[in-house]
């Protein structure tokens, strides 16, 4: 007997509806938890498609349709990617290059990239969040001080003492970058 893969319906904050395969949304820790909790599924049963009705609807109230569409495209591309560990780490650090497909896919304007980053954080899609953060960090490294100030709308001028205090408080960040 043939078995259809269950679909999940996501509703963006602007009311657009996206019908998605279960295995795609399960890459989001938040969406996986919502599905599990709403249907009272334990971790051992998450692969049991019989427990998920075709018409389960989940509001994604903090993500607009343009951003949600991009996030879902990213998830669909990575549906078979096996992210290590419980928190689905992708292993992006200062020595890792962003995979070519991801870099190409995320060549969007800064505003869109920030929206994708916020959505990845909201939906707890750590691999996507890590890649977005890496791309933003790479952009910042190439900017001058004045470009950074303009990019992030920093209007306050710091005197030397304030600048040194900020550097001391954030030494950990310098080590990472």
OpenMM code with the backbone's topology and positions (N, CA, C; nanometers):
from openmm import Vec3, app, unit

residues = "UNK UNK UNK UNK UNK UNK UNK UNK UNK UNK UNK UNK UNK UNK UNK UNK UNK UNK UNK UNK UNK UNK UNK UNK UNK UNK UNK UNK UNK UNK UNK UNK UNK UNK UNK UNK UNK UNK UNK UNK UNK UNK UNK UNK UNK UNK UNK UNK UNK UNK UNK UNK UNK UNK UNK UNK UNK UNK UNK UNK UNK UNK UNK UNK UNK UNK UNK UNK UNK UNK UNK UNK UNK UNK UNK UNK UNK UNK UNK UNK UNK UNK UNK UNK UNK UNK UNK UNK UNK UNK UNK UNK UNK UNK UNK UNK UNK UNK UNK UNK UNK UNK UNK UNK UNK UNK UNK UNK UNK UNK UNK UNK UNK UNK UNK UNK UNK UNK UNK UNK UNK UNK UNK UNK UNK UNK UNK UNK UNK UNK UNK UNK UNK UNK UNK UNK UNK UNK UNK UNK UNK UNK UNK UNK UNK UNK UNK UNK UNK UNK UNK UNK UNK UNK UNK UNK UNK UNK UNK UNK UNK UNK UNK UNK UNK UNK UNK UNK UNK UNK UNK UNK UNK UNK UNK UNK UNK".split()
positions = [
    Vec3(0.0840, -0.1178, 0.0000),
    Vec3(0.0000, 0.0000, 0.0000),
    Vec3(0.0880, 0.1235, 0.0000),
    Vec3(0.0619, 0.2141, -0.0885),
    Vec3(0.1402, 0.3373, -0.1000),
    Vec3(0.1013, 0.4345, 0.0102),
    Vec3(0.1993, 0.5032, 0.0629),
    Vec3(0.1769, 0.5960, 0.1738),
    Vec3(0.2234, 0.7348, 0.1326),
    Vec3(0.1343, 0.8316, 0.1398),
    Vec3(0.1714, 0.9686, 0.1059),
    Vec3(0.2460, 1.0322, 0.2215),
    Vec3(0.3484, 1.1093, 0.1887),
    Vec3(0.4235, 1.1805, 0.2911),
    Vec3(0.3374, 1.2937, 0.3456),
    Vec3(0.3248, 1.3036, 0.4779),
    Vec3(0.2427, 1.4105, 0.5355),
    Vec3(0.2968, 1.5484, 0.4992),
    Vec3(0.2052, 1.6421, 0.4841),
    Vec3(0.2411, 1.7809, 0.4555),
    Vec3(0.2072, 1.8653, 0.5774),
    Vec3(0.2858, 1.9688, 0.5965),
    Vec3(0.2636, 2.0647, 0.7037),
    Vec3(0.2320, 2.1979, 0.6373),
    Vec3(0.1329, 2.2679, 0.6884),
    Vec3(0.0944, 2.3979, 0.6344),
    Vec3(0.1482, 2.5060, 0.7275),
    Vec3(0.2339, 2.5925, 0.6733),
    Vec3(0.2890, 2.7043, 0.7497),
    Vec3(0.2220, 2.8318, 0.7013),
    Vec3(0.1858, 2.9182, 0.7959),
    Vec3(0.1221, 3.0451, 0.7623),
    Vec3(0.2136, 3.1575, 0.8094),
    Vec3(0.2608, 3.2381, 0.7141),
    Vec3(0.3518, 3.3487, 0.7467),
    Vec3(0.2760, 3.4607, 0.8176),
    Vec3(0.3506, 3.5576, 0.8702),
    Vec3(0.2867, 3.6664, 0.9449),
    Vec3(0.1965, 3.7515, 0.8565),
    Vec3(0.2199, 3.7510, 0.7245),
    Vec3(0.1329, 3.8256, 0.6343),
    Vec3(0.0277, 3.7355, 0.5686),
    Vec3(0.0062, 3.6170, 0.6262),
    Vec3(-0.1045, 3.5316, 0.5866),
    Vec3(-0.0824, 3.4398, 0.4679),
    Vec3(0.0360, 3.4378, 0.4109),
    Vec3(0.0637, 3.3481, 0.2978),
    Vec3(0.0785, 3.2055, 0.3499),
    Vec3(0.0290, 3.1116, 0.2704),
    Vec3(0.0287, 2.9711, 0.3101),
    Vec3(0.1342, 2.8944, 0.2305),
    Vec3(0.2120, 2.8141, 0.3031),
    Vec3(0.3151, 2.7300, 0.2424),
    Vec3(0.2893, 2.5861, 0.2859),
    Vec3(0.2735, 2.4973, 0.1898),
    Vec3(0.2556, 2.3556, 0.2193),
    Vec3(0.3903, 2.2876, 0.1979),
    Vec3(0.4378, 2.2217, 0.3029),
    Vec3(0.5753, 2.1722, 0.3045),
    Vec3(0.5780, 2.0267, 0.3514),
    Vec3(0.6731, 1.9515, 0.2996),
    Vec3(0.6945, 1.8135, 0.3443),
    Vec3(0.7359, 1.8128, 0.4917),
    Vec3(0.6919, 1.7121, 0.5641),
    Vec3(0.7252, 1.6998, 0.7064),
    Vec3(0.8759, 1.6998, 0.7294),
    Vec3(0.9506, 1.6234, 0.6487),
    Vec3(1.0949, 1.6130, 0.6732),
    Vec3(1.1667, 1.7460, 0.6536),
    Vec3(1.1102, 1.8359, 0.5741),
    Vec3(1.1703, 1.9685, 0.5554),
    Vec3(1.1542, 2.0512, 0.6824),
    Vec3(1.0334, 2.0570, 0.7361),
    Vec3(1.0113, 2.1402, 0.8551),
    Vec3(1.0761, 2.0814, 0.9790),
    Vec3(1.1013, 1.9512, 0.9791),
    Vec3(1.1643, 1.8897, 1.0959),
    Vec3(1.3090, 1.9345, 1.1134),
    Vec3(1.3674, 2.0028, 1.0140),
    Vec3(1.5021, 2.0604, 1.0271),
    Vec3(1.5006, 2.1831, 1.1180),
    Vec3(1.3821, 2.2390, 1.1419),
    Vec3(1.3674, 2.3503, 1.2359),
    Vec3(1.3324, 2.2921, 1.3722),
    Vec3(1.4132, 2.3215, 1.4718),
    Vec3(1.3883, 2.2692, 1.6065),
    Vec3(1.2533, 2.3181, 1.6580),
    Vec3(1.2212, 2.4446, 1.6339),
    Vec3(1.0942, 2.5014, 1.6815),
    Vec3(0.9755, 2.4313, 1.6159),
    Vec3(0.9778, 2.4186, 1.4842),
    Vec3(0.8659, 2.3550, 1.4145),
    Vec3(0.8554, 2.2073, 1.4509),
    Vec3(0.9680, 2.1396, 1.4641),
    Vec3(0.9666, 1.9987, 1.5050),
    Vec3(0.9041, 1.9837, 1.6437),
    Vec3(0.9380, 2.0753, 1.7350),
    Vec3(0.8807, 2.0705, 1.8697),
    Vec3(0.7310, 2.0984, 1.8678),
    Vec3(0.6882, 2.1944, 1.7857),
    Vec3(0.5451, 2.2253, 1.7762),
    Vec3(0.4688, 2.1035, 1.7257),
    Vec3(0.5207, 2.0402, 1.6228),
    Vec3(0.4551, 1.9212, 1.5682),
    Vec3(0.4505, 1.8108, 1.6733),
    Vec3(0.5628, 1.7869, 1.7383),
    Vec3(0.5692, 1.6814, 1.8396),
    Vec3(0.4752, 1.7081, 1.9562),
    Vec3(0.4755, 1.8323, 2.0054),
    Vec3(0.3911, 1.8657, 2.1201),
    Vec3(0.2433, 1.8678, 2.0838),
    Vec3(0.2099, 1.9225, 1.9687),
    Vec3(0.0685, 1.9324, 1.9330),
    Vec3(0.0070, 1.7959, 1.9058),
    Vec3(0.0881, 1.7022, 1.8628),
    Vec3(0.0373, 1.5686, 1.8343),
    Vec3(0.0781, 1.4669, 1.9397),
    Vec3(0.1459, 1.5166, 2.0437),
    Vec3(0.1887, 1.4309, 2.1537),
    Vec3(0.2755, 1.3152, 2.1045),
    Vec3(0.3737, 1.3501, 2.0207),
    Vec3(0.4663, 1.2503, 1.9661),
    Vec3(0.5963, 1.2585, 2.0445),
    Vec3(0.6479, 1.1440, 2.0866),
    Vec3(0.7782, 1.1477, 2.1520),
    Vec3(0.8871, 1.1352, 2.0467),
    Vec3(1.0126, 1.1574, 2.0863),
    Vec3(1.1246, 1.1600, 1.9909),
    Vec3(1.1379, 1.0297, 1.9132),
    Vec3(1.1052, 0.9168, 1.9753),
    Vec3(1.1182, 0.7880, 1.9077),
    Vec3(1.0172, 0.7717, 1.7946),
    Vec3(0.9055, 0.8454, 1.8020),
    Vec3(0.7993, 0.8322, 1.7025),
    Vec3(0.8032, 0.9395, 1.5951),
    Vec3(0.9051, 1.0269, 1.5935),
    Vec3(0.9055, 1.1382, 1.4992),
    Vec3(0.9085, 1.0935, 1.3543),
    Vec3(0.9491, 0.9718, 1.3266),
    Vec3(0.9504, 0.9231, 1.1892),
    Vec3(0.8203, 0.8520, 1.1522),
    Vec3(0.7275, 0.8427, 1.2462),
    Vec3(0.6010, 0.7755, 1.2211),
    Vec3(0.5038, 0.8726, 1.1550),
    Vec3(0.4986, 0.8711, 1.0224),
    Vec3(0.4158, 0.9642, 0.9472),
    Vec3(0.2669, 0.9419, 0.9687),
    Vec3(0.2268, 0.8233, 1.0155),
    Vec3(0.0851, 0.7959, 1.0356),
    Vec3(0.0250, 0.8831, 1.1448),
    Vec3(0.1063, 0.9362, 1.2351),
    Vec3(0.0553, 1.0168, 1.3450),
    Vec3(0.0306, 1.1623, 1.3061),
    Vec3(0.0732, 1.2034, 1.1869),
    Vec3(0.0605, 1.3431, 1.1473),
    Vec3(-0.0462, 1.3555, 1.0397),
    Vec3(-0.1563, 1.4270, 1.0708),
    Vec3(-0.2586, 1.4472, 0.9682),
    Vec3(-0.2059, 1.5384, 0.8585),
    Vec3(-0.2654, 1.5292, 0.7413),
    Vec3(-0.2197, 1.6085, 0.6275),
    Vec3(-0.2444, 1.7574, 0.6457),
    Vec3(-0.3367, 1.7947, 0.7302),
    Vec3(-0.3781, 1.9349, 0.7350),
    Vec3(-0.3311, 2.0114, 0.8587),
    Vec3(-0.2218, 1.9686, 0.9211),
    Vec3(-0.1737, 2.0417, 1.0381),
    Vec3(-0.1235, 2.1792, 0.9934),
    Vec3(-0.1701, 2.2824, 1.0622),
    Vec3(-0.1356, 2.4204, 1.0263),
    Vec3(-0.0595, 2.4857, 1.1411),
    Vec3(0.0530, 2.5481, 1.1073),
    Vec3(0.1370, 2.6131, 1.2082),
    Vec3(0.1577, 2.7588, 1.1684),
    Vec3(0.1160, 2.8520, 1.2542),
    Vec3(0.1437, 2.9932, 1.2248),
    Vec3(0.2909, 3.0251, 1.2519),
    Vec3(0.3520, 3.0965, 1.1605),
    Vec3(0.4903, 3.1419, 1.1775),
    Vec3(0.4815, 3.2942, 1.1833),
    Vec3(0.4356, 3.3415, 1.2976),
    Vec3(0.3922, 3.4807, 1.3110),
    Vec3(0.5035, 3.5846, 1.3100),
    Vec3(0.6271, 3.5442, 1.3238),
    Vec3(0.7374, 3.6415, 1.3237),
    Vec3(0.8127, 3.6476, 1.1913),
    Vec3(0.7659, 3.5747, 1.0898),
    Vec3(0.8394, 3.5676, 0.9632),
    Vec3(0.7450, 3.6018, 0.8476),
    Vec3(0.7849, 3.7008, 0.7656),
    Vec3(0.7026, 3.7374, 0.6501),
    Vec3(0.7173, 3.6335, 0.5393),
    Vec3(0.6271, 3.6394, 0.4422),
    Vec3(0.6223, 3.5366, 0.3377),
    Vec3(0.7463, 3.5345, 0.2489),
    Vec3(0.8030, 3.6504, 0.2184),
    Vec3(0.9231, 3.6546, 0.1339),
    Vec3(1.0376, 3.5811, 0.2031),
    Vec3(1.0560, 3.6094, 0.3310),
    Vec3(1.1636, 3.5465, 0.4077),
    Vec3(1.1358, 3.3986, 0.4303),
    Vec3(1.0121, 3.3657, 0.4653),
    Vec3(0.9777, 3.2253, 0.4895),
    Vec3(0.9992, 3.1417, 0.3634),
    Vec3(0.9656, 3.1965, 0.2485),
    Vec3(0.9880, 3.1251, 0.1222),
    Vec3(1.1367, 3.0939, 0.1036),
    Vec3(1.2233, 3.1915, 0.1322),
    Vec3(1.3677, 3.1703, 0.1191),
    Vec3(1.4183, 3.0669, 0.2198),
    Vec3(1.3709, 3.0766, 0.3430),
    Vec3(1.4115, 2.9800, 0.4460),
    Vec3(1.3688, 2.8389, 0.4045),
    Vec3(1.2474, 2.8256, 0.3540),
    Vec3(1.1991, 2.6941, 0.3114),
    Vec3(1.2774, 2.6409, 0.1916),
    Vec3(1.3159, 2.7289, 0.1000),
    Vec3(1.4000, 2.6855, -0.0123),
    Vec3(1.5344, 2.6338, 0.0390),
    Vec3(1.5911, 2.7032, 0.1379),
    Vec3(1.7179, 2.6595, 0.1955),
    Vec3(1.7005, 2.5230, 0.2629),
    Vec3(1.5913, 2.5090, 0.3398),
    Vec3(1.5650, 2.3823, 0.4078),
    Vec3(1.5437, 2.2685, 0.3082),
    Vec3(1.4701, 2.2955, 0.2003),
    Vec3(1.4462, 2.1925, 0.0993),
    Vec3(1.5778, 2.1476, 0.0351),
    Vec3(1.6665, 2.2420, 0.0100),
    Vec3(1.7967, 2.2054, -0.0467),
    Vec3(1.8753, 2.1167, 0.0505),
    Vec3(1.8616, 2.1435, 0.1792),
    Vec3(1.9387, 2.0709, 0.2812),
    Vec3(1.8589, 1.9587, 0.3481),
    Vec3(1.7481, 1.9181, 0.2877),
    Vec3(1.6635, 1.8168, 0.3508),
    Vec3(1.7392, 1.6873, 0.3782),
    Vec3(1.8347, 1.6529, 0.2955),
    Vec3(1.9126, 1.5298, 0.3160),
    Vec3(2.0485, 1.5543, 0.3793),
    Vec3(2.0758, 1.6792, 0.4161),
    Vec3(2.2017, 1.7107, 0.4831),
    Vec3(2.1923, 1.6635, 0.6272),
    Vec3(2.2901, 1.5866, 0.6696),
    Vec3(2.2911, 1.5357, 0.8064),
    Vec3(2.3740, 1.6297, 0.8926),
    Vec3(2.3051, 1.7181, 0.9630),
    Vec3(2.3740, 1.8098, 1.0523),
    Vec3(2.4103, 1.7345, 1.1791),
    Vec3(2.5326, 1.7543, 1.2262),
    Vec3(2.5821, 1.6827, 1.3434),
    Vec3(2.5117, 1.7287, 1.4699),
    Vec3(2.4885, 1.6369, 1.5603),
    Vec3(2.4451, 1.6704, 1.6952),
    Vec3(2.2980, 1.7041, 1.7070),
    Vec3(2.2528, 1.7093, 1.8315),
    Vec3(2.1138, 1.7391, 1.8636),
    Vec3(2.0723, 1.8776, 1.8165),
    Vec3(2.1642, 1.9761, 1.8262),
    Vec3(2.1267, 2.1128, 1.7894),
    Vec3(2.1493, 2.1393, 1.6411),
    Vec3(2.1748, 2.0351, 1.5657),
    Vec3(2.1879, 2.0437, 1.4203),
    Vec3(2.2950, 2.1432, 1.3770),
    Vec3(2.4123, 2.1294, 1.4365),
    Vec3(2.5267, 2.2152, 1.4013),
    Vec3(2.5734, 2.1860, 1.2595),
    Vec3(2.6153, 2.2886, 1.1896),
    Vec3(2.6725, 2.2679, 1.0563),
    Vec3(2.8246, 2.2730, 1.0624),
    Vec3(2.8787, 2.3233, 1.1713),
    Vec3(3.0229, 2.3276, 1.1865),
    Vec3(3.0878, 2.4454, 1.1168),
    Vec3(3.0210, 2.5590, 1.1141),
    Vec3(3.0776, 2.6795, 1.0538),
    Vec3(3.1519, 2.7556, 1.1628),
    Vec3(3.2801, 2.7788, 1.1419),
    Vec3(3.3570, 2.8610, 1.2348),
    Vec3(3.4469, 2.9533, 1.1543),
    Vec3(3.5394, 3.0204, 1.2225),
    Vec3(3.6228, 3.1195, 1.1536),
    Vec3(3.7128, 3.0581, 1.0472),
    Vec3(3.7405, 2.9296, 1.0568),
    Vec3(3.8281, 2.8638, 0.9595),
    Vec3(3.7520, 2.7903, 0.8494),
    Vec3(3.6208, 2.7906, 0.8575),
    Vec3(3.5388, 2.7183, 0.7619),
    Vec3(3.4877, 2.8127, 0.6540),
    Vec3(3.4917, 2.7675, 0.5316),
    Vec3(3.4323, 2.8479, 0.4250),
    Vec3(3.2869, 2.8061, 0.4076),
    Vec3(3.2053, 2.9019, 0.3727),
    Vec3(3.0640, 2.8747, 0.3494),
    Vec3(3.0533, 2.7940, 0.2196),
    Vec3(2.9774, 2.6847, 0.2216),
    Vec3(2.9610, 2.6056, 0.0987),
    Vec3(2.9118, 2.6925, -0.0178),
    Vec3(2.9580, 2.6613, -0.1376),
    Vec3(2.9299, 2.7434, -0.2561),
    Vec3(2.7802, 2.7621, -0.2802),
    Vec3(2.7019, 2.6545, -0.2667),
    Vec3(2.5582, 2.6686, -0.2910),
    Vec3(2.4970, 2.7691, -0.1942),
    Vec3(2.5327, 2.7576, -0.0662),
    Vec3(2.4781, 2.8472, 0.0357),
    Vec3(2.5203, 2.9914, 0.0097),
    Vec3(2.6471, 3.0096, -0.0245),
    Vec3(2.6978, 3.1445, -0.0504),
    Vec3(2.6236, 3.2073, -0.1681),
    Vec3(2.6030, 3.1292, -0.2729),
    Vec3(2.5311, 3.1782, -0.3899),
    Vec3(2.3847, 3.2073, -0.3558),
    Vec3(2.3205, 3.1150, -0.2846),
    Vec3(2.1797, 3.1312, -0.2484),
    Vec3(2.1579, 3.2547, -0.1616),
    Vec3(2.2522, 3.2824, -0.0734),
    Vec3(2.2378, 3.3938, 0.0207),
    Vec3(2.3004, 3.5232, -0.0302),
    Vec3(2.3285, 3.5314, -0.1596),
    Vec3(2.3733, 3.6574, -0.2182),
    Vec3(2.2502, 3.7445, -0.2415),
    Vec3(2.2034, 3.8031, -0.1335),
    Vec3(2.0849, 3.8885, -0.1341),
    Vec3(2.1242, 4.0218, -0.0723),
    Vec3(2.0336, 4.1186, -0.0794),
    Vec3(2.0653, 4.2463, -0.0161),
    Vec3(2.0750, 4.2274, 0.1354),
    Vec3(2.1431, 4.3213, 0.2008),
    Vec3(2.1694, 4.3087, 0.3447),
    Vec3(2.0413, 4.2940, 0.4258),
    Vec3(1.9397, 4.3706, 0.3920),
    Vec3(1.8139, 4.3649, 0.4657),
    Vec3(1.7532, 4.2246, 0.4600),
    Vec3(1.7545, 4.1641, 0.3432),
    Vec3(1.7008, 4.0289, 0.3276),
    Vec3(1.7851, 3.9283, 0.4050),
    Vec3(1.9166, 3.9431, 0.3990),
    Vec3(2.0046, 3.8533, 0.4739),
    Vec3(1.9769, 3.8629, 0.6238),
    Vec3(1.9571, 3.9850, 0.6748),
    Vec3(1.9274, 4.0022, 0.8174),
    Vec3(1.7920, 3.9396, 0.8520),
    Vec3(1.6943, 3.9522, 0.7625),
    Vec3(1.5628, 3.8912, 0.7867),
    Vec3(1.5734, 3.7386, 0.7894),
    Vec3(1.6530, 3.6821, 0.6995),
    Vec3(1.6746, 3.5368, 0.6990),
    Vec3(1.7429, 3.4946, 0.8285),
    Vec3(1.8394, 3.5738, 0.8725),
    Vec3(1.9107, 3.5440, 0.9966),
    Vec3(1.8140, 3.5467, 1.1156),
    Vec3(1.7278, 3.6471, 1.1214),
    Vec3(1.6295, 3.6560, 1.2296),
    Vec3(1.5324, 3.5380, 1.2249),
    Vec3(1.4895, 3.5003, 1.1047),
    Vec3(1.3985, 3.3866, 1.0903),
    Vec3(1.4667, 3.2568, 1.1336),
    Vec3(1.5921, 3.2390, 1.0947),
    Vec3(1.6671, 3.1189, 1.1342),
    Vec3(1.6806, 3.1122, 1.2860),
    Vec3(1.7023, 3.2263, 1.3484),
    Vec3(1.7109, 3.2310, 1.4937),
    Vec3(1.5747, 3.1984, 1.5557),
    Vec3(1.4688, 3.2620, 1.5069),
    Vec3(1.3330, 3.2408, 1.5582),
    Vec3(1.2895, 3.0946, 1.5444),
    Vec3(1.3204, 3.0343, 1.4301),
    Vec3(1.2797, 2.8963, 1.4041),
    Vec3(1.3815, 2.7939, 1.4537),
    Vec3(1.4906, 2.8421, 1.5110),
    Vec3(1.5989, 2.7580, 1.5624),
    Vec3(1.6498, 2.6625, 1.4541),
    Vec3(1.6991, 2.7247, 1.3472),
    Vec3(1.7651, 2.6507, 1.2396),
    Vec3(1.9115, 2.6921, 1.2470),
    Vec3(1.9829, 2.6311, 1.3399),
    Vec3(2.1191, 2.6740, 1.3704),
    Vec3(2.2139, 2.6716, 1.2505),
    Vec3(2.2087, 2.5712, 1.1649),
    Vec3(2.3007, 2.5736, 1.0496),
    Vec3(2.2811, 2.6963, 0.9603),
    Vec3(2.1564, 2.7331, 0.9346),
    Vec3(2.1289, 2.8515, 0.8526),
    Vec3(2.1722, 2.9776, 0.9255),
    Vec3(2.1456, 2.9848, 1.0543),
    Vec3(2.1884, 3.0996, 1.1341),
    Vec3(2.3405, 3.1125, 1.1319),
    Vec3(2.4109, 3.0011, 1.1490),
    Vec3(2.5579, 3.0034, 1.1470),
    Vec3(2.6117, 3.0547, 1.0136),
    Vec3(2.5529, 3.0077, 0.9043),
    Vec3(2.5985, 3.0506, 0.7721),
    Vec3(2.5727, 3.1994, 0.7524),
    Vec3(2.4537, 3.2461, 0.7900),
    Vec3(2.4222, 3.3893, 0.7763),
    Vec3(2.5182, 3.4741, 0.8588),
    Vec3(2.5438, 3.4325, 0.9824),
    Vec3(2.6366, 3.5073, 1.0685),
    Vec3(2.7764, 3.5097, 1.0081),
    Vec3(2.8193, 3.3978, 0.9529),
    Vec3(2.9510, 3.3910, 0.8890),
    Vec3(2.9581, 3.4881, 0.7712),
    Vec3(2.8539, 3.4935, 0.6902),
    Vec3(2.8525, 3.5846, 0.5752),
    Vec3(2.8534, 3.7307, 0.6194),
    Vec3(2.7773, 3.7628, 0.7246),
    Vec3(2.7774, 3.8999, 0.7771),
    Vec3(2.9152, 3.9340, 0.8324),
    Vec3(2.9758, 3.8408, 0.9051),
    Vec3(3.1099, 3.8648, 0.9605),
    Vec3(3.2111, 3.8889, 0.8490),
    Vec3(3.2013, 3.8113, 0.7409),
    Vec3(3.2926, 3.8308, 0.6276),
    Vec3(3.2750, 3.9694, 0.5661),
    Vec3(3.1499, 4.0157, 0.5571),
    Vec3(3.1238, 4.1500, 0.5032),
    Vec3(3.1831, 4.2569, 0.5946),
    Vec3(3.1630, 4.2406, 0.7247),
    Vec3(3.2115, 4.3400, 0.8210),
    Vec3(3.3636, 4.3478, 0.8179),
    Vec3(3.4302, 4.2340, 0.8054),
    Vec3(3.5771, 4.2326, 0.8009),
    Vec3(3.6313, 4.3167, 0.6864),
    Vec3(3.5559, 4.3283, 0.5784),
    Vec3(3.6009, 4.4025, 0.4611),
    Vec3(3.5640, 4.5508, 0.4661),
    Vec3(3.4923, 4.5919, 0.5702),
    Vec3(3.4464, 4.7306, 0.5794),
    Vec3(3.5425, 4.8161, 0.6602),
    Vec3(3.5455, 4.9427, 0.6261),
    Vec3(3.6198, 5.0393, 0.7072),
    Vec3(3.5334, 5.0760, 0.8281),
    Vec3(3.5956, 5.1442, 0.9231),
    Vec3(3.5247, 5.1889, 1.0426),
    Vec3(3.4034, 5.2734, 1.0044),
    Vec3(3.4204, 5.3670, 0.9133),
    Vec3(3.3090, 5.4546, 0.8747),
    Vec3(3.2002, 5.3767, 0.8000),
    Vec3(3.2384, 5.2765, 0.7210),
    Vec3(3.1382, 5.1942, 0.6525),
    Vec3(3.0565, 5.1125, 0.7526),
    Vec3(3.1225, 5.0626, 0.8548),
    Vec3(3.0517, 4.9879, 0.9593),
    Vec3(2.9534, 5.0791, 1.0309),
    Vec3(2.9992, 5.2002, 1.0633),
    Vec3(2.9115, 5.2967, 1.1313),
    Vec3(2.7893, 5.3277, 1.0455),
    Vec3(2.8084, 5.3445, 0.9171),
    Vec3(2.6972, 5.3736, 0.8268),
    Vec3(2.6058, 5.2524, 0.8137),
    Vec3(2.6646, 5.1352, 0.7928),
    Vec3(2.5875, 5.0125, 0.7733),
    Vec3(2.4940, 4.9843, 0.8907),
    Vec3(2.5435, 5.0049, 1.0121),
    Vec3(2.4657, 4.9710, 1.1307),
    Vec3(2.4080, 5.0934, 1.2011),
    Vec3(2.4090, 5.2066, 1.1310),
    Vec3(2.3487, 5.3295, 1.1814),
    Vec3(2.4012, 5.3668, 1.3202),
    Vec3(2.5323, 5.3613, 1.3363),
    Vec3(2.5963, 5.3976, 1.4624),
    Vec3(2.6261, 5.5465, 1.4571),
    Vec3(2.5602, 5.6215, 1.5429),
    Vec3(2.5745, 5.7673, 1.5381),
    Vec3(2.6627, 5.8217, 1.6491),
    Vec3(2.6761, 5.7472, 1.7577),
    Vec3(2.7535, 5.7976, 1.8709),
    Vec3(2.9032, 5.7846, 1.8442),
    Vec3(2.9754, 5.8907, 1.8724),
    Vec3(3.1218, 5.8880, 1.8646),
    Vec3(3.1756, 5.8468, 2.0015),
    Vec3(3.2649, 5.7508, 2.0047),
    Vec3(3.3253, 5.7076, 2.1300),
    Vec3(3.4601, 5.7765, 2.1471),
    Vec3(3.4860, 5.8200, 2.2727),
    Vec3(3.6200, 5.8717, 2.2992),
    Vec3(3.7125, 5.7519, 2.3216),
    Vec3(3.8439, 5.7782, 2.3372),
    Vec3(3.9408, 5.6681, 2.3476),
    Vec3(3.9116, 5.5763, 2.4654),
    Vec3(3.8748, 5.6358, 2.5805),
    Vec3(3.8479, 5.5546, 2.6994),
    Vec3(3.7280, 5.4622, 2.6762),
    Vec3(3.6217, 5.5153, 2.6157),
    Vec3(3.5034, 5.4338, 2.5886),
    Vec3(3.5359, 5.3224, 2.4887),
    Vec3(3.6124, 5.3553, 2.3871),
    Vec3(3.6500, 5.2561, 2.2862),
    Vec3(3.7330, 5.1439, 2.3485),
    Vec3(3.8277, 5.1797, 2.4352),
    Vec3(3.9101, 5.0787, 2.5027),
    Vec3(3.8257, 4.9917, 2.5950),
    Vec3(3.7303, 5.0536, 2.6657),
    Vec3(3.6422, 4.9776, 2.7549),
    Vec3(3.5594, 4.8767, 2.6749),
    Vec3(3.5105, 4.9181, 2.5601),
    Vec3(3.4322, 4.8280, 2.4749),
    Vec3(3.5190, 4.7130, 2.4253),
    Vec3(3.6420, 4.7426, 2.3867),
    Vec3(3.7333, 4.6367, 2.3414),
    Vec3(3.7599, 4.5358, 2.4522),
    Vec3(3.7832, 4.5867, 2.5759),
    Vec3(3.8091, 4.4970, 2.6894),
    Vec3(3.6878, 4.4089, 2.7185),
    Vec3(3.5688, 4.4686, 2.7138),
    Vec3(3.4463, 4.3941, 2.7434),
    Vec3(3.4156, 4.2885, 2.6377),
    Vec3(3.4685, 4.3072, 2.5192),
    Vec3(3.4354, 4.2176, 2.4083),
    Vec3(3.5573, 4.1466, 2.3512),
    Vec3(3.6572, 4.1227, 2.4346),
    Vec3(3.7778, 4.0532, 2.3885),
    Vec3(3.7457, 3.9178, 2.3280),
    Vec3(3.6467, 3.8506, 2.3840),
    Vec3(3.6072, 3.7198, 2.3330),
    Vec3(3.5676, 3.7277, 2.1857),
    Vec3(3.5052, 3.8371, 2.1450),
    Vec3(3.4602, 3.8513, 2.0059),
    Vec3(3.5788, 3.8677, 1.9120),
    Vec3(3.6808, 3.9362, 1.9561),
    Vec3(3.8000, 3.9560, 1.8740),
    Vec3(3.8692, 3.8223, 1.8509),
    Vec3(3.8692, 3.7360, 1.9535),
    Vec3(3.9307, 3.6039, 1.9403),
    Vec3(3.8577, 3.5178, 1.8375),
    Vec3(3.7262, 3.5320, 1.8291),
    Vec3(3.6453, 3.4529, 1.7363),
    Vec3(3.6656, 3.4996, 1.5936),
    Vec3(3.6707, 3.6297, 1.5740),
    Vec3(3.6836, 3.6872, 1.4399),
    Vec3(3.8254, 3.6742, 1.3950),
] * unit.nanometer
topology = app.Topology()
chain = topology.addChain("A")
for resn in residues:
    res = topology.addResidue(resn, chain)
    for name in ("N", "CA", "C"):
        topology.addAtom(name, app.Element.getBySymbol(name[0]), res)
